[in-house]
Amino acid sequence: MRKLRRPSGGLWSNGDFLKLWAGQSVSEVGSQISVLAISWLAAVGLHATPFEFSLLTVLGFLPFILFALPAGVWVDRLRRKPILIVGDAARAVLVGYIPVAWALGILDIWQLLGLQFVIGIFTVLFDVAYQSYLPVVVERDELVEGNSKLQTTVSASLIGGPGLAGVLIGVMTAPYAIALDAASFVASTAFMLRIRKEEVLPERVEGAPRPKMWPELKEGVAYVVRHPHLKWIAACTGTSNFFGQIGFAVALLYMARVLHVSSFWAGAVFAGFGIGAIVGALTTTRLQRAIGVGPAIVIPITLGSLAGFAFPLAPASFPVPVLLVGTVLFGFGSMAYNITQVSLRQAICPPRLQGRMNASMRWIVWGTLPLGALLGGAIGTAFSLRTALWVSAIGGLSGIFPVLLSSVRTIKEMPAPVEPPTLAEVDAPLPSIRELPTATVSPDARAPGDGGVATPAG
């Protein structure tokens, strides 16, 4: 009988990446269990109102508005591995408190909301450091492969996690299913501790004053909003997240209270996200090579936006098949879009700005999530849950246009990073006429540091 061997070549030979991948894999499965279990605990166990239910999402993502930008500065100043370890360990303790408090009979909806907020703070630190750490562990030309492998795990967890959560909720009840998520954070911490890759911190001139938080924070935001590609990707993702969250904030309530879907079938519907996402994760590298980076961004986000109509159109008599079609299509579109645009961001950004770039993008595109969730809960309360889903689906189509009508759609290959001037260079006085060197310049030459990014023709 032939022994199964681990694939070789590419990132399969990178031990540190495999540890990062393994830690992420365990944590993602646990987190997917908690996504459904915490929501089910709030809706059924704690009898949350639609507004209180929407606050779960609001307070989970509010830290991205409040703390993402400072987190980016810290990630660029400090080593990223310790930040990942602290983020995992802290969330293990916080998530583990939920089943303990339930067993003691002291858990209420306001405690759960407060925990969501604090967990969100450590999620901000982890996510900003995580996206900035990948370019340290893998080479630039391996970023798409690395992101594809990481997102394959996310996709697999989206398939198995919600279905497993539905079963566990039925067998163990929601609070005790959440305990498995706490255990997954412990396991992820153990894998992160074993990564050996040395990080090189940005060089500081000896005796120079330490840069202040505010100027460095502004530099990261300015890099994103002035970049010819990143600003449009941020607009696309932020708009899509805003309208998507209007629907997602009430989707579970809609399935449970209007369509009368059981916890098992609710888990199956959410697993549809994973089915589509794993197809996207496995095919995005080939798709991007076949049609180019820009089309591999535009086409998936279009498919994902159209999928939003499945929820308000699902008939009460047989809703699950229609809901599944929508979640599978959305899963594929969002995963293929995310892999390509995140890889593009990591590839074109200079190393010294990775943390602030990722934090600025997170602040912009995830900052819209609590606003969308809050609006979704308000519309669901004032009008109806189905009305909120219609607003979500129709408004989501507008997210396509920033990338469809911009230079993003013309990118064929990953551009190389172009280093913008540093804060010291920006603040330095201009040289006098006598200090300027003399040279003969071709009329076709481009001045270095003109702020442009080399965009392939096409």
N, C-alpha and C positions, 0 to 999 in steps of 0.2 A: 504494500500500500504506500503510495507516494505521500510524503509529508508536505503539508502546506507551508510555503515559504512567503516571507514578507516581500512585497514588490521592491525592486531595487531601482536606483536611478532617480534623478530629480530630487525632490524634497524627502523621498523615502530614505535617503542616506543622511539627512540632516537630523541628528539626534535631538538637538534643542527644539527644532520645530515640532518634532513628533511629541515631545513633552508638552509643549504649548498646546498642541492640537488635542492631546489626550485630556489635559486639564479642562480645556474648553468643552470637550465632548461630554464629560461627566456632568459639568455644571449646566450645560444647555438642557440635558434631559431633565434634570431636577427642576430647572427654572420653568420648563414647559408644564411640568406637573403643577407648579405653584400658580402659574398664570390662570389656569382654570379653577384650581382648588381655592385660591384666595377669593376669586370672583364668586364662586359658588358659596363659599362660607359667608360672604357679605350678603348675597342675594337671598339665600335660603336659611342659613344658620343665624345670621344677625338681622334679617328682615330689613335690609337697607332700602330706603326710598330711591327712586330713579336719580334724584339729585345727589344723594349720598353715594350711590353706586358710581356715578360719574366722577365724584371726587377722588375715588381710588386711583383712577388714571391721572387725574389732574395732579395730585400730590406725588404720584410716582415719577412724573416727568417735570414737575416744577423745579426740582434741583438743577435741571439742565439750563433753565433760564438764569437761575441765581448763581450757580457755581461753575458752569462749564468753562467760561473764559478764564477765571483765575486758575482753574485746574490745568488749562493748557499752558499757562506760564510756569506752573510748578513742574509739569511733566517735561518741559524743555530745560529746566534748571537742574532737575534731579534725575537719578537713575530710575528707569521705569519698572524694572522687576520688583523692587520693594513696594512700589505703589500697587502693583497687581496683587501681591501677597496680602497687603493690608486690606484691600478692597474685598478679596474673597473671604478672609478670616472674619472681618466685621459683619459681613452679610450672613455668614454661618450662624453667628450669635443672634443676630436680630431676627432672622427667619425662624430659628429654633425656639425663640420666645413664644411664637404664636401657638403651637400645640400645648406648650406648658401652661400658658395663661388660660387656654380653653379648658384644660383638664382641671385647673383650679377654680374655674367658674368666674374669672375676673375679666375676661376679654369682652370688649364692647366695640362698636363700630368706630368710635373715635380713637381708641387705641390702635385699631387696625389702620386707620387713616394716618395716624402719626408714624407708625412703623413704615408705611409705604414711603413717606417723605424721607425718613432717615436712611432707609435702604437705598432710595434714589440718590442720595448724596454720595454714597460709596460706589454706586453704579456709575455715576459720572466720572469719578476718579479712575475706576477700573477701565471703562470704555475708552476714555481719552488716551490713557497709557497703553492700552491693548492695541489700538490701531497705530499708535506711534512706535510700538515695540516690534511689530512685524517686520518693518524695513531694517531693523537691527539684526533680526534672526535670519532673514533670507536676503538674497541678492535682488537687485532691482528687476532683472529679467525673470525672476521667479515670483513676483508679486501676484500676478493673475492666478498662477497655479496655487500659491499659498492661500489666497482669498477663496479660491474655488474649493479647496479641501476643507477649509474652516467652515465655509457656508454649506458644504455637503453635510457636515455634522449638524449644523443648524437645521437643515432641511429634514434630516433623519429624525431629529428630536421633535420637529413639528409634526411628523407623521406618527411617531410612536408616543410622544409625550402626552398630547391631549387624550388619545384613546386610552393610554395607560392611566391617566388621571381620572377619566370617567369610571374605569373599573375600580381604581383605588378608592375614589370617593364613595362608590357603592359599598365596598367591602369594609374600608377603614374609617369612613367619614372624612370630610374635607380637612379638618384641622390636623389629623394625624398623617394624611397624605403629604401635607406641607413639610413634615419632619424629614422626608426623604430629600427635599431640596436643601435643607440645612446640611445634611450629610454630604450632598454633592459638592457644596462649597468647601467642606473640609478636604475632600479628595482633590479638588482642583488646587487648593493651597499646597498640598503635598507635591503635586506635579510641578507647580511653579517654583518651588524651593529647589528642585533638582536641575533647573536650567543653568548652564554654565557660561553662556555667551557673555563676554565682557562688553559693557557699554562704554563708549567714549563720550564724556561730557564736553560741551562746547568750551573752547579755550577762553580763559579770562586773562586779560592783561594784568600783570602783577601791579598792585597799587591803585588800579583803576577803581572808581566807585562802583558799587554793585548796582546794576540797572534796577530801576523802580518798576513796581508792578504795572502801573497805569500805562506808561509808554510801551512796554512790551506787549501788554494786552491789546492796545490800539494797533500795534504793528501786525499782530496776527489777524485781526478783523480786517484791516486795510488790505492785507495780502489777498484775502478771499474776495472782498467786494470789488476790488480793482482788477482781478485776474480775468482775462478774456474768456476763460472756460468755467472757472469755479463759480463765478457769480451767477451764471445761468443754471448750473447744476444745483446750486443752493436754492434758487428761486423755484425750480421744478420740484425738488424734494420737499421743500418747506410747504409749498402749496398742496402737493399731493398728501402730505402727512396731515395737514390741517383738515382737509375735507374727509380724508379717510378716517380720521379719529372721531369725527362727528358720528359716523356710522358705527365704528367699532365700540364706542362708549356705550351704545345701547343694544348692540347685536345680541349679546347673550340674554339680556332681559327680553328682547323681542322673540328670540327662539323659545324661551321658557314660558313666557306669559301670553304671547299672542299665538305662536305656532304650536305651543304645547309640545316642544321637543324634549325628550328625556335627557338626563345627564350623559348617558351612553352615546346617544346620537349627536348631542352637542359636541362631545369629544371627537366623534367621527367627522363632523363637519369641519372642526378646527384642524383635524389631521389632514384635510384636503389642502390646506396651506402648505403643509410639508411635502405632500405628494408632488405638487407643482414645483415647489422650491427645490426639491432634490433633482428633478429633471433640469431645472434651470442651472443648478450648481454643476451638474455633470456635463452640460452642453455649452456653457457660456464661453469657455476657452476656444472651442472650435467655432462657435458663432462669431466671436470677435475677430478671429483670424480670417474667417470667410468673408465677412461683410464690412469689417473695420470697426474701430472703437465707437465712432459717433453713431452709426446705425444700430450698434449693439446696445446703445443707451436709449435711443429714441423708440425703437420698435417695442422692447419689453415694457417701458413705462406706459405706452399706449394700450397694450393688452391688459396691463394691470388696472388701468383706469376704467376700461370698459367692463371689467369684471365686477365693479361695484354695483351694477344694476341687478345682479342676481338676487340680493337680499330683499329689496322692496318688491321685486317681481315674483318671488317664490310663492306659489299657491298654498293655501292653508291645508288643502287635502293631501298633498304629497310634496312637502317643502324640501326634504333632505336631498333628493337628486339635484334640484336646481341650485341649492345652496352649495353642494359639493362642486358643481361645475364652476361656480363663481370663485370658491376658495382655491381650487386647483389652478385656474387661470391666473388669479391674483398672485398665488404663490410663485408660479413660474415667472411672471412679469417682474415682480418686485425683486426676486432673487437675481435674475439675470441683470437687471438694471443696477442693483446694488454692487454686485461683484465688479462690474465694469467701471462704474463711476468711482468707487472707492479705490480700485487699482490705479485709475487715472490720477486721482488726487495724490496718492502716495508716490507715484512715479514722478510727477512734475514738481513736487514740493521739495525744496532744499532741506537737508536733515535738521538744521538748526531751527526750522519753523514747523516741523512735523506736529509737535504737540499743540502749538497755538493754531495751526491750520485746522487740525482735526477738532479741536475744541470750538473754534469759531463756526465750523460747519455744523457741529452738534448743536451749538447754541441757536443757530439760525433754523435748522431743519427740525430739531426736536423741540425747540421752544414753541413751535406752533401746535404741538401735540396736546398739552394741557388746555390751550385755548379752544381747540377743536372739541376735546372731550367735554369741557364745560358747556360749550354751545350745544353739543349733542344732548347732554342731560337736560338743558333748559328747553330745547325744542321738544324733546320727548315728554317733558312734564307739561309744558304749555299747550302743545298740540297733540301729537301722538308719536309713538316710536317709529311707525312707518314713515311719517313725515320727515323725521330726522334722517332716515335711511335714503329717502329721495333727495334731500338736500346734499347729502354726502356723495351720492352717485353723480348727480348733475354737476355739482361744483368740482368734483375730482377731475373732470375732463379738462379743466383750465390748466392743470399742472403740466400738461404735455407741451404747451406752446413755448415756454422759455428755452427748451432744448431743440424743439422742432424748428424754430425760427431764428436760431443763433448759429454761431460758428461751431458749436459742439457737434452738430450733425455731420460736419465735413471732416472730422478727425479720422484718419485712417490707421495710424500707428501711435503707440504711446510716445508723447514728446519727452525730451530730456528736460531735467529741471534747469531753470534759469535763476541764478542767485540774485535776489533784489538787494539794493543797498541796505547796509545795516543802519541801526539807529545812530551810531557814531558817525558813519559816513554822511547820513542825511543832515546831521547837525553840524558837520565840519564846515569851517569858512571856505569860501571859494578861493582858489589860487589867484594871485595877481598876474597881470599880463606877462611879467618877466619870468614867472615860474612855469608858464605853459611851455611844453616841449614843442619843437618844430617838427613837422612831418608832412609828407606828401600823402594825401588821402585820395583814394579812388572815389569817383562820384557814386559808384555803386555799393560802396562799403556801408555797413550798418554800424552805428556807434554802439560799443559795448555798454551794457547797463541801460538800454533804452526802455526797459520795462516790458518789452514784448516777449512772447513765448513763441519759439519756433513751431509753427503749425504746418504739418505736411500738407502738400497740395492735394486737392481732390474734393 
